[in-house]
Amino acid sequence: MAAAGLAYDLLTLPHQLPAAIETVRALPELTFVLDHLSKPPIAAGELEPWRARMVELATYPNVYCKLSGMVTEADWAFWQVADLRPYAEVVLEAFGPERVMFGSDWPVCLLAADYLQVVSAADELCANLSAAEREQVFGGTAERAYRL
């Protein structure tokens, strides 16, 4: 895949992050994109050990992270942007906007929110970023990671 210039999407759960870290470490020539922040336990409000593992994964420069899939990990009926914020902040701080990309998780997101709600939540979560950083999250990072 690396020789072909392709990226490999990692779809993991938090307990699988150690295996993802081992894989990323073994294949530094391959670009990886972590989907859905590895589906953290947002509804439970738990950050650890997910946060520590995400910070470790972010130390590998060949890994990008999709800011996606959060609403279906929150309380489907009653989630608020504030519930998602701690998880988005971990990812944005650890990876930086240059390695974070927006993803809608459509159609799965429809279990908890419509597309406009997901986009609006991501927009609010990125409100403190500069215009250049927002451009990265909402386009530039995906262009680089997937060589679009």
URDA-V758343 format. One record per pair of residues at least 6 apart in sequence whose ideal C-beta (glycine too) atoms are under 8 Angstrom apart, sorted by the first residue. I is the first residue (numbers start at 1). J is the second residue. If there is no record, write none. Layout:
# URDA-V758343
I&J ; I&J
This chain:
# URDA-V758343
1&7 ; 1&8 ; 1&30 ; 2&27 ; 2&29 ; 2&30 ; 2&31 ; 5&147 ; 6&31 ; 7&30 ; 7&31 ; 7&32 ; 7&33 ; 7&64 ; 7&145 ; 7&146 ; 7&147 ; 8&30 ; 8&31 ; 8&32 ; 8&33 ; 9&32 ; 9&33 ; 9&34 ; 9&35 ; 10&20 ; 10&23 ; 10&32 ; 10&33 ; 10&34 ; 10&35 ; 10&38 ; 11&35 ; 11&36 ; 12&19 ; 12&20 ; 12&34 ; 12&35 ; 12&38 ; 12&39 ; 13&38 ; 13&39 ; 14&38 ; 14&39 ; 14&40 ; 14&41 ; 14&49 ; 14&50 ; 14&53 ; 16&38 ; 17&38 ; 17&50 ; 17&53 ; 17&54 ; 17&57 ; 18&53 ; 20&32 ; 20&34 ; 20&38 ; 20&57 ; 21&53 ; 21&56 ; 21&57 ; 21&60 ; 23&32 ; 24&32 ; 24&57 ; 24&60 ; 24&62 ; 24&63 ; 25&60 ; 27&62 ; 28&60 ; 28&62 ; 29&62 ; 30&62 ; 31&62 ; 31&63 ; 31&64 ; 31&145 ; 32&60 ; 32&62 ; 32&63 ; 32&64 ; 33&63 ; 33&64 ; 33&65 ; 33&66 ; 33&101 ; 33&145 ; 33&146 ; 34&57 ; 34&63 ; 34&64 ; 34&65 ; 34&66 ; 35&66 ; 35&68 ; 35&69 ; 35&103 ; 36&66 ; 36&68 ; 36&69 ; 36&70 ; 36&73 ; 36&103 ; 36&105 ; 37&54 ; 37&65 ; 37&66 ; 37&67 ; 37&68 ; 37&69 ; 37&70 ; 37&87 ; 37&88 ; 37&91 ; 38&50 ; 38&53 ; 38&54 ; 39&69 ; 39&73 ; 40&46 ; 40&47 ; 40&50 ; 40&70 ; 40&73 ; 40&87 ; 41&50 ; 41&73 ; 42&70 ; 42&73 ; 42&74 ; 42&79 ; 42&83 ; 42&84 ; 42&87 ; 43&73 ; 43&74 ; 43&75 ; 43&79 ; 43&83 ; 45&83 ; 47&86 ; 47&87 ; 47&90 ; 50&87 ; 50&90 ; 51&90 ; 54&65 ; 54&90 ; 54&91 ; 54&94 ; 55&90 ; 55&94 ; 57&63 ; 57&94 ; 58&65 ; 58&91 ; 58&94 ; 58&95 ; 58&99 ; 61&99 ; 63&95 ; 63&99 ; 64&95 ; 64&99 ; 64&100 ; 64&101 ; 64&141 ; 64&145 ; 65&91 ; 65&95 ; 65&99 ; 65&100 ; 65&101 ; 66&100 ; 66&101 ; 66&102 ; 66&103 ; 67&88 ; 67&91 ; 67&92 ; 67&100 ; 67&101 ; 67&102 ; 67&103 ; 67&122 ; 67&125 ; 67&126 ; 67&137 ; 68&102 ; 68&103 ; 68&104 ; 68&105 ; 69&103 ; 69&105 ; 69&108 ; 69&109 ; 70&84 ; 70&87 ; 70&88 ; 70&121 ; 71&79 ; 71&84 ; 71&105 ; 71&109 ; 71&112 ; 71&113 ; 71&117 ; 71&118 ; 71&121 ; 72&105 ; 72&108 ; 72&109 ; 72&111 ; 72&112 ; 74&83 ; 74&84 ; 74&112 ; 75&83 ; 76&111 ; 76&112 ; 77&112 ; 79&112 ; 79&113 ; 81&121 ; 81&124 ; 81&125 ; 84&121 ; 84&125 ; 85&125 ; 88&125 ; 88&126 ; 91&100 ; 92&100 ; 92&125 ; 92&126 ; 92&129 ; 92&137 ; 97&126 ; 97&129 ; 97&133 ; 97&134 ; 97&136 ; 97&137 ; 97&141 ; 98&133 ; 98&136 ; 98&140 ; 98&141 ; 98&144 ; 99&141 ; 99&145 ; 100&136 ; 100&137 ; 100&141 ; 101&136 ; 101&137 ; 101&138 ; 101&141 ; 101&142 ; 101&145 ; 102&119 ; 102&122 ; 102&126 ; 102&137 ; 102&138 ; 102&142 ; 104&115 ; 104&118 ; 104&119 ; 105&118 ; 106&115 ; 106&118 ; 109&115 ; 109&118 ; 113&121 ; 122&137 ; 122&138 ; 126&133 ; 126&134 ; 126&137 ; 126&138 ; 129&137 ; 142&148
